[in-house]
Amino acid sequence: MSCTHRRRPTHGLLRWLCTLAVAGVATILAPPTPAQADLPRLVGCSWPTKFATDANSIAFPDSAASYWASVVRIPTGGHVEISGRYPHARYFSVTTYSATTQSVDGLYDTAIGPDDGGVNPYLPGADRTSAHRDFTVRLVDGAAPRAGRPDNTLYTTSADGLRTSPPGLAIVVWRVYMPDDGADQAGGVPLPRLVAVEAGGARRTLEPCPGAAPTAVDTGISDLGRAPTAAVTDPAGTYGDDPPGWAKFTGLAQAVADGVTRRTGGGAVIGPLADRFGEGGFFDNPDNKYVVSNADAGFGPVLVLRGRAPTAPRTADGTPTMGTGQVRYWSICTEDLPTTGYLGCAHDEEIPVDELGYYTIVISAVDARPSTATAECGVTWLPAGGRQQTMVLLRNMLPDPSFPASVQRATPGQEKATMGHYLPVGRYYQSAAAFDRLGCGSAGATPGWRG
């Protein structure tokens, strides 16, 4: 895949997105080191690459999540066994991916049954503290069936034919969201074991990788997020709109098309490309859906977003039973488009809401942060970084089927019609002082914020 782009330098979005796809896959598919050469049965060691706030912050991550990636070789006629313990966390999953970073097949927590005598702590009302929390998943080289899927089985080919990689190989990602307070990035349990099971039953275990172990959770802003106020060098409207618009992410090709045509065609958007190039990309989590907006500091250095918060279970304090909500998890993050790294994130338990269930998000550079952009004033602050453009990403995970306003149900181009008040509305301010004049706790009183 070539990342050459012959338009003038200001049209750099295509290069950035293309570079992500190539660099991300190259990192995961890197050949084993000489020390791993004695492990020909699989590729390298288990879980050699971690993506998190403290390592490989790419593909627009959420700071409450950590991912571990591996490339495994599946024995002919056999399978790879992925076995471990349910993390102490809000959510986890195991997913296979194509070489173009699209999700192929996946299983998330409630879809993974426990070993005999065990408990799945992710089921509503289940005991989240149970010590009997082992599970086993089989990864097989083949296509996922459209019906009659065996329990705890993961595939290298989707039901509609999208493959992970060459036959016998699979790109696998282990993902953990929002570990309980005091737990490490993996949710206080070891990373799953990877065992190649030959057709005749012989078993070979992949050794753990050095340097990819979980560490303490870091949910603070990134180094990129600490950059001072961006220099505005392009006309307002070069990167975003006033008020900010939102677009549902459907796929890598569509994101490239939308971004490039905004710069070259005055905002025109190429028609849907998913049928031709497939959905997803950027190592998408199939249990999340996203809407994306671009803040443009040319309109003002302080952007304020107001929206209604979906309900979600609270788990960070180690609550003993899993609750329910309109979604399993939701968050808003600011991301750096050129590097695809995160600037800062806030998730559902961190975002204060008012008596009607609405939140206020303030986005600015660190040196332009209003003094009232604090939790004590009912405001969540996120960093804008040191560029004129800041990408804003809203996630919804696993919505309840009865929740009609989720990102999952939104139609591209008609996001507001579906999501209503759950899609944030935005307003630019010309200075921190202009926002502070509203007073602590008064950000939501401005007319028009709730449509």
DRENDO-1510 file (C-alpha; in Angstrom, 1 decimal, always signed):
<recs>
REC; n; res; u; v; w
REC; 1; MET; +0.0; +0.0; +0.0 .
REC; 2; SER; +1.5; +3.3; -1.0 .
REC; 3; CYS; +1.1; +6.5; +1.1 .
REC; 4; THR; +2.3; +8.8; -1.7 .
REC; 5; HIS; -0.1; +11.7; -2.2 .
REC; 6; ARG; +0.7; +14.2; -5.0 .
REC; 7; ARG; -1.5; +17.1; -4.0 .
REC; 8; ARG; -0.1; +20.2; -2.3 .
REC; 9; PRO; +1.1; +19.7; +1.3 .
REC; 10; THR; -2.0; +21.2; +3.0 .
REC; 11; HIS; -3.9; +18.1; +1.9 .
REC; 12; GLY; -2.1; +15.9; +4.4 .
REC; 13; LEU; -5.0; +13.9; +5.8 .
REC; 14; LEU; -4.8; +11.1; +3.3 .
REC; 15; ARG; -1.1; +10.6; +4.2 .
REC; 16; TRP; -1.8; +10.6; +7.9 .
REC; 17; LEU; -4.6; +8.0; +7.6 .
REC; 18; CYS; -2.6; +5.9; +5.2 .
REC; 19; THR; +0.4; +6.0; +7.4 .
REC; 20; LEU; -1.6; +4.7; +10.3 .
REC; 21; ALA; -2.9; +1.7; +8.4 .
REC; 22; VAL; +0.6; +0.8; +7.2 .
REC; 23; ALA; +2.5; +1.6; +10.4 .
REC; 24; GLY; +0.0; -0.1; +12.7 .
REC; 25; VAL; +0.0; -3.4; +10.7 .
REC; 26; ALA; +3.8; -3.3; +10.3 .
REC; 27; THR; +4.2; -3.0; +14.1 .
REC; 28; ILE; +2.1; -6.0; +14.7 .
REC; 29; LEU; +3.5; -8.1; +11.8 .
REC; 30; ALA; +7.1; -7.4; +12.6 .
REC; 31; PRO; +9.2; -10.5; +12.4 .
REC; 32; PRO; +10.2; -12.2; +15.6 .
REC; 33; THR; +13.5; -11.3; +17.2 .
REC; 34; PRO; +16.4; -13.7; +17.2 .
REC; 35; ALA; +15.5; -14.6; +20.8 .
REC; 36; GLN; +12.1; -15.7; +19.5 .
REC; 37; ALA; +13.4; -17.8; +16.7 .
REC; 38; ASP; +13.0; -21.0; +18.7 .
REC; 39; LEU; +9.2; -20.5; +18.6 .
REC; 40; PRO; +8.3; -21.4; +15.0 .
REC; 41; ARG; +5.0; -23.0; +16.0 .
REC; 42; LEU; +3.5; -19.5; +16.4 .
REC; 43; VAL; +4.7; -16.1; +15.4 .
REC; 44; GLY; +7.0; -14.6; +18.2 .
REC; 45; CYS; +5.9; -14.6; +21.8 .
REC; 46; SER; +2.4; -14.0; +23.2 .
REC; 47; TRP; +1.0; -10.5; +23.1 .
REC; 48; PRO; +4.2; -8.7; +21.9 .
REC; 49; THR; +2.6; -5.3; +21.3 .
REC; 50; LYS; +0.7; -3.2; +23.7 .
REC; 51; PHE; -1.4; -0.2; +22.6 .
REC; 52; ALA; -2.2; +2.1; +25.6 .
REC; 53; THR; -1.7; +5.6; +26.9 .
REC; 54; ASP; +1.8; +4.6; +28.0 .
REC; 55; ALA; +2.8; +2.7; +24.8 .
REC; 56; ASN; +2.0; +2.9; +21.1 .
REC; 57; SER; -0.7; +5.5; +21.4 .
REC; 58; ILE; -2.1; +5.3; +17.9 .
REC; 59; ALA; -5.4; +4.6; +16.2 .
REC; 60; PHE; -7.3; +7.2; +18.3 .
REC; 61; PRO; -7.3; +5.4; +21.6 .
REC; 62; ASP; -9.4; +5.8; +24.7 .
REC; 63; SER; -7.2; +6.5; +27.7 .
REC; 64; ALA; -9.4; +4.1; +29.8 .
REC; 65; ALA; -8.6; +1.2; +27.5 .
REC; 66; SER; -5.5; -1.0; +26.8 .
REC; 67; TYR; -5.0; -3.4; +24.0 .
REC; 68; TRP; -2.5; -6.2; +23.4 .
REC; 69; ALA; -1.9; -7.6; +19.9 .
REC; 70; SER; -0.4; -10.8; +18.7 .
REC; 71; VAL; +0.0; -12.7; +15.4 .
REC; 72; VAL; -0.6; -16.4; +15.9 .
REC; 73; ARG; -0.1; -19.4; +13.6 .
REC; 74; ILE; -3.0; -21.8; +13.8 .
REC; 75; PRO; -1.9; -25.5; +13.3 .
REC; 76; THR; -3.5; -27.1; +10.3 .
REC; 77; GLY; -6.6; -29.0; +11.4 .
REC; 78; GLY; -6.1; -27.7; +15.0 .
REC; 79; HIS; -6.7; -24.4; +16.8 .
REC; 80; VAL; -5.3; -21.9; +19.2 .
REC; 81; GLU; -6.6; -21.9; +22.7 .
REC; 82; ILE; -6.9; -18.5; +24.4 .
REC; 83; SER; -7.4; -19.1; +28.1 .
REC; 84; GLY; -7.4; -16.8; +31.1 .
REC; 85; ARG; -9.4; -15.1; +33.8 .
REC; 86; TYR; -12.2; -12.5; +33.4 .
REC; 87; PRO; -10.6; -9.1; +34.2 .
REC; 88; HIS; -11.9; -6.9; +37.0 .
REC; 89; ALA; -13.0; -4.2; +34.6 .
REC; 90; ARG; -16.0; -2.7; +32.8 .
REC; 91; TYR; -15.5; -4.6; +29.6 .
REC; 92; PHE; -13.1; -6.9; +27.7 .
REC; 93; SER; -13.0; -8.6; +24.4 .
REC; 94; VAL; -10.9; -10.6; +22.0 .
REC; 95; THR; -11.0; -9.7; +18.3 .
REC; 96; THR; -9.4; -10.8; +15.0 .
REC; 97; TYR; -8.4; -8.2; +12.4 .
REC; 98; SER; -7.5; -8.0; +8.7 .
REC; 99; ALA; -4.2; -6.7; +7.5 .
REC; 100; THR; -6.0; -3.4; +6.7 .
REC; 101; THR; -6.9; -3.0; +10.3 .
REC; 102; GLN; -10.6; -3.9; +10.0 .
REC; 103; SER; -12.3; -6.1; +12.6 .
REC; 104; VAL; -13.1; -9.5; +11.3 .
REC; 105; ASP; -14.6; -11.4; +14.2 .
REC; 106; GLY; -14.9; -10.9; +17.9 .
REC; 107; LEU; -16.2; -12.1; +21.3 .
REC; 108; TYR; -16.9; -9.8; +24.2 .
REC; 109; ASP; -17.2; -10.5; +27.8 .
REC; 110; THR; -20.9; -11.7; +28.2 .
REC; 111; ALA; -20.5; -13.8; +25.0 .
REC; 112; ILE; -17.7; -15.8; +26.6 .
REC; 113; GLY; -18.9; -18.6; +28.9 .
REC; 114; PRO; -16.9; -19.6; +31.9 .
REC; 115; ASP; -15.1; -22.9; +32.4 .
REC; 116; ASP; -17.0; -25.5; +34.3 .
REC; 117; GLY; -17.9; -24.3; +37.8 .
REC; 118; GLY; -17.0; -20.7; +37.0 .
REC; 119; VAL; -18.9; -17.4; +37.0 .
REC; 120; ASN; -19.1; -14.8; +34.2 .
REC; 121; PRO; -18.9; -11.6; +36.3 .
REC; 122; TYR; -20.1; -9.5; +33.4 .
REC; 123; LEU; -23.6; -10.8; +33.3 .
REC; 124; PRO; -26.2; -8.4; +34.9 .
REC; 125; GLY; -26.4; -9.2; +38.6 .
REC; 126; ALA; -23.5; -11.6; +38.6 .
REC; 127; ASP; -20.8; -11.6; +41.3 .
REC; 128; ARG; -18.0; -9.4; +40.0 .
REC; 129; THR; -15.8; -10.5; +42.9 .
REC; 130; SER; -15.9; -14.2; +42.3 .
REC; 131; ALA; -12.6; -16.1; +42.4 .
REC; 132; HIS; -14.0; -18.7; +40.0 .
REC; 133; ARG; -13.5; -16.6; +36.8 .
REC; 134; ASP; -11.6; -18.8; +34.3 .
REC; 135; PHE; -12.6; -19.1; +30.6 .
REC; 136; THR; -11.3; -20.7; +27.4 .
REC; 137; VAL; -11.8; -19.5; +23.8 .
REC; 138; ARG; -10.9; -21.5; +20.7 .
REC; 139; LEU; -9.5; -19.6; +17.7 .
REC; 140; VAL; -10.0; -21.6; +14.5 .
REC; 141; ASP; -8.8; -20.9; +10.9 .
REC; 142; GLY; -12.1; -20.6; +9.0 .
REC; 143; ALA; -15.2; -18.5; +8.4 .
REC; 144; ALA; -17.7; -17.6; +11.1 .
REC; 145; PRO; -21.0; -19.3; +10.5 .
REC; 146; ARG; -24.0; -17.1; +9.9 .
REC; 147; ALA; -26.0; -19.3; +12.3 .
REC; 148; GLY; -25.4; -22.0; +14.8 .
REC; 149; ARG; -22.1; -20.6; +16.1 .
REC; 150; PRO; -20.3; -22.8; +18.6 .
REC; 151; ASP; -19.8; -21.4; +22.0 .
REC; 152; ASN; -16.5; -19.6; +22.8 .
REC; 153; THR; -15.2; -19.8; +19.3 .
REC; 154; LEU; -13.4; -17.1; +17.4 .
REC; 155; TYR; -12.7; -17.1; +13.6 .
REC; 156; THR; -10.1; -15.8; +11.1 .
REC; 157; THR; -12.7; -15.0; +8.5 .
REC; 158; SER; -16.0; -13.1; +8.8 .
REC; 159; ALA; -19.3; -14.6; +7.7 .
REC; 160; ASP; -19.1; -12.3; +4.6 .
REC; 161; GLY; -15.6; -13.3; +3.7 .
REC; 162; LEU; -13.2; -10.7; +5.2 .
REC; 163; ARG; -10.0; -12.5; +6.3 .
REC; 164; THR; -7.5; -11.6; +9.0 .
REC; 165; SER; -4.3; -12.4; +7.0 .
REC; 166; PRO; -2.8; -15.3; +5.0 .
REC; 167; PRO; -4.2; -18.8; +5.7 .
REC; 168; GLY; -3.1; -20.2; +9.0 .
REC; 169; LEU; -2.3; -16.8; +10.5 .
REC; 170; ALA; -4.4; -14.5; +12.6 .
REC; 171; ILE; -4.0; -11.0; +14.0 .
REC; 172; VAL; -5.6; -11.1; +17.5 .
REC; 173; VAL; -6.2; -8.2; +19.9 .
REC; 174; TRP; -7.1; -8.5; +23.6 .
REC; 175; ARG; -8.9; -5.4; +24.9 .
REC; 176; VAL; -9.7; -4.2; +28.4 .
REC; 177; TYR; -11.7; -1.1; +29.2 .
REC; 178; MET; -11.8; +0.7; +32.5 .
REC; 179; PRO; -10.2; -1.6; +35.1 .
REC; 180; ASP; -11.5; -1.3; +38.6 .
REC; 181; ASP; -9.8; +1.2; +40.9 .
REC; 182; GLY; -6.5; -0.3; +42.1 .
REC; 183; ALA; -6.2; -2.8; +39.2 .
REC; 184; ASP; -3.6; -2.6; +36.5 .
REC; 185; GLN; -4.3; -2.1; +32.8 .
REC; 186; ALA; -5.3; -5.8; +32.4 .
REC; 187; GLY; -7.9; -5.7; +35.1 .
REC; 188; GLY; -5.8; -7.3; +37.8 .
REC; 189; VAL; -5.4; -10.7; +36.1 .
REC; 190; PRO; -2.6; -12.1; +33.9 .
REC; 191; LEU; -2.8; -11.7; +30.1 .
REC; 192; PRO; -4.5; -14.8; +28.5 .
REC; 193; ARG; -2.4; -17.8; +27.6 .
REC; 194; LEU; -2.0; -18.7; +24.0 .
REC; 195; VAL; -1.6; -22.4; +23.3 .
REC; 196; ALA; -1.3; -24.1; +19.8 .
REC; 197; VAL; -3.3; -27.3; +19.8 .
REC; 198; GLU; -2.3; -29.6; +17.0 .
REC; 199; ALA; -4.9; -31.8; +15.1 .
REC; 200; GLY; -3.6; -34.8; +17.0 .
REC; 201; GLY; -3.9; -33.0; +20.4 .
REC; 202; ALA; -0.3; -32.0; +21.0 .
REC; 203; ARG; -0.1; -28.7; +22.9 .
REC; 204; ARG; +2.5; -25.9; +22.7 .
REC; 205; THR; +2.3; -22.8; +24.9 .
REC; 206; LEU; +3.6; -19.5; +23.7 .
REC; 207; GLU; +5.9; -17.9; +26.3 .
REC; 208; PRO; +5.0; -14.4; +27.7 .
REC; 209; CYS; +6.7; -11.5; +25.9 .
REC; 210; PRO; +9.0; -9.2; +27.9 .
REC; 211; GLY; +8.0; -5.6; +28.1 .
REC; 212; ALA; +4.4; -6.0; +27.2 .
REC; 213; ALA; +3.1; -6.6; +30.7 .
REC; 214; PRO; +0.3; -4.5; +32.2 .
REC; 215; THR; +1.3; -1.5; +34.2 .
REC; 216; ALA; -0.5; +1.0; +36.4 .
REC; 217; VAL; -3.4; +2.7; +34.7 .
REC; 218; ASP; -2.8; +6.2; +33.4 .
REC; 219; THR; -5.8; +8.2; +32.4 .
REC; 220; GLY; -4.3; +11.7; +32.5 .
REC; 221; ILE; -3.7; +13.9; +29.5 .
REC; 222; SER; -0.9; +13.1; +27.1 .
REC; 223; ASP; +2.3; +15.0; +26.4 .
REC; 224; LEU; +0.6; +16.1; +23.2 .
REC; 225; GLY; -2.3; +17.4; +25.2 .
REC; 226; ARG; +0.0; +19.6; +27.3 .
REC; 227; ALA; +0.9; +21.8; +24.3 .
REC; 228; PRO; +0.1; +25.5; +24.6 .
REC; 229; THR; -2.4; +27.4; +22.5 .
REC; 230; ALA; -2.2; +26.6; +18.8 .
REC; 231; ALA; -1.1; +29.2; +16.3 .
REC; 232; VAL; -4.0; +29.8; +13.9 .
REC; 233; THR; -2.4; +29.8; +10.4 .
REC; 234; ASP; -5.3; +28.7; +8.3 .
REC; 235; PRO; -8.7; +30.5; +7.7 .
REC; 236; ALA; -11.5; +29.5; +10.1 .
REC; 237; GLY; -13.4; +26.7; +8.6 .
REC; 238; THR; -10.4; +24.9; +7.1 .
REC; 239; TYR; -10.7; +22.0; +9.5 .
REC; 240; GLY; -14.2; +22.3; +11.1 .
REC; 241; ASP; -17.5; +24.1; +11.1 .
REC; 242; ASP; -19.2; +26.6; +13.4 .
REC; 243; PRO; -21.2; +25.2; +15.1 .
REC; 244; PRO; -19.2; +21.9; +15.0 .
REC; 245; GLY; -20.8; +19.1; +13.0 .
REC; 246; TRP; -20.6; +15.4; +13.7 .
REC; 247; ALA; -20.1; +12.5; +11.3 .
REC; 248; LYS; -20.5; +8.8; +12.1 .
REC; 249; PHE; -17.4; +6.8; +11.5 .
REC; 250; THR; -18.2; +3.9; +9.0 .
REC; 251; GLY; -14.8; +2.9; +7.7 .
REC; 252; LEU; -11.2; +3.8; +6.9 .
REC; 253; ALA; -11.9; +4.5; +3.2 .
REC; 254; GLN; -14.9; +6.8; +4.1 .
REC; 255; ALA; -12.8; +8.7; +6.6 .
REC; 256; VAL; -10.1; +9.3; +4.1 .
REC; 257; ALA; -12.6; +10.4; +1.4 .
REC; 258; ASP; -14.5; +12.7; +3.8 .
REC; 259; GLY; -11.3; +14.3; +5.0 .
REC; 260; VAL; -9.6; +14.8; +1.7 .
REC; 261; THR; -12.7; +16.1; +0.0 .
REC; 262; ARG; -13.2; +18.6; +2.8 .
REC; 263; ARG; -9.8; +20.1; +1.9 .
REC; 264; THR; -10.1; +19.8; -1.9 .
REC; 265; GLY; -13.8; +20.1; -2.6 .
REC; 266; GLY; -15.1; +22.8; -0.2 .
REC; 267; GLY; -16.8; +20.3; +2.1 .
REC; 268; ALA; -18.3; +18.0; -0.5 .
REC; 269; VAL; -18.3; +14.3; +0.7 .
REC; 270; ILE; -17.7; +11.4; -1.6 .
REC; 271; GLY; -20.6; +8.9; -1.4 .
REC; 272; PRO; -20.6; +5.8; +0.8 .
REC; 273; LEU; -17.6; +3.6; +0.2 .
REC; 274; ALA; -18.2; +0.7; +2.6 .
REC; 275; ASP; -19.7; -1.6; -0.1 .
REC; 276; ARG; -16.5; -1.3; -2.1 .
REC; 277; PHE; -13.8; -1.1; +0.6 .
REC; 278; GLY; -15.5; -2.6; +3.7 .
REC; 279; GLU; -16.4; -1.1; +7.0 .
REC; 280; GLY; -14.3; -0.4; +10.0 .
REC; 281; GLY; -10.6; +0.2; +10.2 .
REC; 282; PHE; -8.1; +1.8; +12.6 .
REC; 283; PHE; -8.3; -1.5; +14.6 .
REC; 284; ASP; -11.9; -0.6; +15.3 .
REC; 285; ASN; -13.7; -2.2; +18.3 .
REC; 286; PRO; -16.8; -3.8; +16.8 .
REC; 287; ASP; -18.6; -3.2; +20.1 .
REC; 288; ASN; -18.1; +0.5; +19.8 .
REC; 289; LYS; -19.5; +3.0; +17.3 .
REC; 290; TYR; -18.2; +6.5; +17.0 .
REC; 291; VAL; -19.2; +10.0; +15.9 .
REC; 292; VAL; -16.4; +12.4; +15.1 .
REC; 293; SER; -16.1; +16.2; +15.0 .
REC; 294; ASN; -13.2; +18.6; +14.2 .
REC; 295; ALA; -12.7; +21.6; +16.4 .
REC; 296; ASP; -11.1; +24.5; +14.5 .
REC; 297; ALA; -9.4; +27.1; +16.7 .
REC; 298; GLY; -9.8; +29.6; +14.0 .
REC; 299; PHE; -13.4; +30.1; +15.3 .
REC; 300; GLY; -12.2; +30.6; +18.8 .
REC; 301; PRO; -9.7; +28.9; +21.3 .
REC; 302; VAL; -12.4; +27.6; +23.6 .
REC; 303; LEU; -15.0; +25.1; +22.4 .
REC; 304; VAL; -17.9; +24.2; +24.7 .
REC; 305; LEU; -20.0; +21.1; +24.0 .
REC; 306; ARG; -23.3; +20.3; +25.7 .
REC; 307; GLY; -25.1; +17.0; +25.4 .
REC; 308; ARG; -27.2; +14.5; +27.3 .
REC; 309; ALA; -25.4; +11.6; +28.9 .
REC; 310; PRO; -26.6; +8.0; +28.4 .
REC; 311; THR; -26.7; +6.0; +31.5 .
REC; 312; ALA; -24.1; +3.3; +32.1 .
REC; 313; PRO; -23.2; +0.8; +34.9 .
REC; 314; ARG; -20.7; +2.1; +37.5 .
REC; 315; THR; -17.9; -0.3; +38.2 .
REC; 316; ALA; -14.7; +1.6; +39.0 .
REC; 317; ASP; -15.2; +1.3; +42.7 .
REC; 318; GLY; -15.3; -2.5; +42.5 .
REC; 319; THR; -19.1; -2.7; +43.0 .
REC; 320; PRO; -19.9; -6.4; +43.7 .
REC; 321; THR; -22.5; -6.9; +41.0 .
REC; 322; MET; -22.7; -5.8; +37.3 .
REC; 323; GLY; -25.4; -3.2; +36.7 .
REC; 324; THR; -27.1; -2.1; +33.5 .
REC; 325; GLY; -27.6; +1.1; +31.6 .
REC; 326; GLN; -28.5; +2.6; +28.2 .
REC; 327; VAL; -24.9; +1.7; +27.1 .
REC; 328; ARG; -22.1; -0.3; +28.7 .
REC; 329; TYR; -19.7; +2.6; +28.4 .
REC; 330; TRP; -19.3; +5.9; +26.8 .
REC; 331; SER; -16.6; +8.5; +26.5 .
REC; 332; ILE; -15.5; +11.7; +24.8 .
REC; 333; CYS; -11.8; +12.1; +23.7 .
REC; 334; THR; -9.7; +14.7; +22.0 .
REC; 335; GLU; -7.3; +13.2; +19.5 .
REC; 336; ASP; -4.3; +14.4; +17.5 .
REC; 337; LEU; -5.0; +13.7; +13.8 .
REC; 338; PRO; -1.5; +13.7; +12.4 .
REC; 339; THR; -0.2; +11.1; +15.0 .
REC; 340; THR; -3.6; +9.4; +15.7 .
REC; 341; GLY; -2.6; +9.6; +19.3 .
REC; 342; TYR; -4.9; +10.7; +22.1 .
REC; 343; LEU; -4.7; +14.1; +23.8 .
REC; 344; GLY; -7.2; +13.5; +26.7 .
REC; 345; CYS; -10.3; +11.5; +27.4 .
REC; 346; ALA; -13.2; +11.5; +29.9 .
REC; 347; HIS; -15.5; +8.5; +30.4 .
REC; 348; ASP; -19.0; +8.2; +31.9 .
REC; 349; GLU; -18.0; +8.0; +35.6 .
REC; 350; GLU; -15.7; +11.0; +35.3 .
REC; 351; ILE; -18.2; +13.4; +33.6 .
REC; 352; PRO; -20.5; +15.4; +35.9 .
REC; 353; VAL; -24.1; +15.8; +34.7 .
REC; 354; ASP; -26.7; +18.3; +35.9 .
REC; 355; GLU; -30.1; +17.5; +37.4 .
REC; 356; LEU; -31.5; +16.9; +33.9 .
REC; 357; GLY; -28.7; +14.6; +32.8 .
REC; 358; TYR; -26.7; +17.0; +30.6 .
REC; 359; TYR; -23.0; +17.5; +30.6 .
REC; 360; THR; -20.7; +20.3; +29.7 .
REC; 361; ILE; -17.3; +19.7; +28.0 .
REC; 362; VAL; -14.8; +22.5; +27.5 .
REC; 363; ILE; -12.0; +21.9; +25.0 .
REC; 364; SER; -9.0; +24.3; +24.9 .
REC; 365; ALA; -5.2; +24.3; +25.1 .
REC; 366; VAL; -3.8; +24.0; +28.6 .
REC; 367; ASP; -2.9; +27.7; +28.7 .
REC; 368; ALA; -6.4; +28.8; +27.6 .
REC; 369; ARG; -8.3; +26.7; +30.1 .
REC; 370; PRO; -11.1; +28.7; +31.8 .
REC; 371; SER; -10.9; +28.8; +35.6 .
REC; 372; THR; -14.4; +27.5; +35.8 .
REC; 373; ALA; -13.7; +24.4; +33.6 .
REC; 374; THR; -13.6; +22.2; +36.7 .
REC; 375; ALA; -15.6; +19.3; +38.1 .
REC; 376; GLU; -16.6; +21.5; +41.0 .
REC; 377; CYS; -18.3; +23.8; +38.5 .
REC; 378; GLY; -19.9; +20.8; +36.7 .
REC; 379; VAL; -17.6; +21.0; +33.8 .
REC; 380; THR; -15.3; +18.5; +32.2 .
REC; 381; TRP; -12.1; +19.9; +30.5 .
REC; 382; LEU; -10.3; +18.2; +27.7 .
REC; 383; PRO; -7.0; +19.4; +26.0 .
REC; 384; ALA; -7.0; +20.7; +22.5 .
REC; 385; GLY; -3.2; +20.2; +21.9 .
REC; 386; GLY; -1.0; +22.4; +20.0 .
REC; 387; ARG; -2.6; +22.5; +16.6 .
REC; 388; GLN; -5.4; +24.5; +15.0 .
REC; 389; GLN; -7.4; +21.3; +14.5 .
REC; 390; THR; -8.5; +19.0; +17.2 .
REC; 391; MET; -10.4; +15.8; +16.5 .
REC; 392; VAL; -13.2; +15.1; +19.0 .
REC; 393; LEU; -14.5; +11.5; +19.2 .
REC; 394; LEU; -17.7; +10.3; +21.0 .
REC; 395; ARG; -17.9; +6.6; +21.8 .
REC; 396; ASN; -20.9; +4.4; +22.6 .
REC; 397; MET; -20.3; +0.8; +23.6 .
REC; 398; LEU; -22.9; -2.0; +23.5 .
REC; 399; PRO; -26.1; +0.0; +23.7 .
REC; 400; ASP; -29.2; -1.6; +25.3 .
REC; 401; PRO; -31.6; -2.6; +22.5 .
REC; 402; SER; -34.3; -0.4; +24.0 .
REC; 403; PHE; -32.0; +2.7; +23.8 .
REC; 404; PRO; -33.0; +4.5; +20.5 .
REC; 405; ALA; -30.5; +7.4; +20.5 .
REC; 406; SER; -27.2; +5.4; +20.4 .
REC; 407; VAL; -24.4; +6.1; +18.0 .
REC; 408; GLN; -25.0; +2.6; +16.7 .
REC; 409; ARG; -28.4; +3.5; +15.4 .
REC; 410; ALA; -27.3; +6.8; +13.8 .
REC; 411; THR; -27.4; +7.0; +10.0 .
REC; 412; PRO; -24.4; +8.8; +8.4 .
REC; 413; GLY; -25.6; +12.2; +7.4 .
REC; 414; GLN; -28.6; +12.1; +9.7 .
REC; 415; GLU; -26.8; +11.7; +13.1 .
REC; 416; LYS; -28.9; +14.4; +14.8 .
REC; 417; ALA; -32.2; +13.0; +13.7 .
REC; 418; THR; -31.4; +9.7; +15.5 .
REC; 419; MET; -29.4; +10.8; +18.5 .
REC; 420; GLY; -31.2; +14.0; +19.3 .
REC; 421; HIS; -29.9; +15.6; +22.6 .
REC; 422; TYR; -27.4; +12.8; +23.0 .
REC; 423; LEU; -25.4; +14.3; +20.1 .
REC; 424; PRO; -23.5; +17.3; +21.6 .
REC; 425; VAL; -24.0; +20.8; +20.3 .
REC; 426; GLY; -21.1; +23.2; +20.4 .
REC; 427; ARG; -20.2; +26.9; +20.8 .
REC; 428; TYR; -16.9; +28.7; +20.4 .
REC; 429; TYR; -15.7; +31.3; +22.8 .
REC; 430; GLN; -13.0; +33.9; +22.0 .
REC; 431; SER; -11.2; +33.6; +25.3 .
REC; 432; ALA; -11.2; +31.7; +28.6 .
REC; 433; ALA; -12.5; +34.9; +30.3 .
REC; 434; ALA; -15.6; +34.9; +28.0 .
REC; 435; PHE; -16.6; +31.5; +29.2 .
REC; 436; ASP; -15.7; +32.3; +32.9 .
REC; 437; ARG; -18.2; +35.3; +32.7 .
REC; 438; LEU; -21.0; +32.7; +32.7 .
REC; 439; GLY; -20.1; +31.8; +36.2 .
REC; 440; CYS; -19.4; +28.5; +38.0 .
REC; 441; GLY; -22.2; +26.1; +37.3 .
REC; 442; SER; -23.9; +28.3; +34.8 .
REC; 443; ALA; -22.5; +26.9; +31.5 .
REC; 444; GLY; -25.8; +25.1; +30.7 .
REC; 445; ALA; -28.0; +28.1; +31.3 .
REC; 446; THR; -27.2; +29.7; +28.0 .
REC; 447; PRO; -30.3; +29.7; +25.8 .
REC; 448; GLY; -30.4; +27.2; +23.0 .
REC; 449; TRP; -28.0; +24.6; +24.6 .
REC; 450; ARG; -30.7; +21.9; +24.8 .
REC; 451; GLY; -32.3; +22.5; +21.5 .
</recs>
